[in-house]
Amino acid sequence: MTDEQTATIREMNDVCRQQILAPQWMRAYPCTAVHTQGIEAFSDDERYQIYKTVARFSDFTVGNDPHQEHDFGAFAFQGHKIFWKFD
């Protein structure tokens, strides 16, 4: 993959992630978010906090983003490890 292709993927992932809470019609790209039953088990307010944390995530390093596509992250939330992934 070329550096330009990687940069395009990274930009699209960043935009989708940052707009995850915006209504679909306001998003720059047609992104769809889905979550597991584990995330569904949280309350609406807790899910909102999780999605907001994903939207604001910026802790990308060589260790957690080796391909520099900003397509994966993890963080702690109320004693749980939350993982997110963009495909």
C-alpha positions, 0 to 999 in steps of 0.5 A: 500500500502506498503512503498516499493510500494509507493517509486516505484510509487514516483520514477516513477512519479519523473522520468516521470516528470523530463523527460517530455521534453525529446523525448519519445525514451529517457525516462526511462519509457513510459510516455505520457503527455497530457494537457488541452485546457487551456494549449493549449491556451498558446504560444509554448514558454509559454507551454515550460516554463510550462512543464519545471516548472513541470519537475523541481517541487520539492515543495512536502509537507504533505499538497500537497502530502499526499500519498508521490507519487509526483503525483500532483502539482500546481504553478503560471504562468503569473497570472494563477494557473497551476495544474498538475497531474500524473495518 
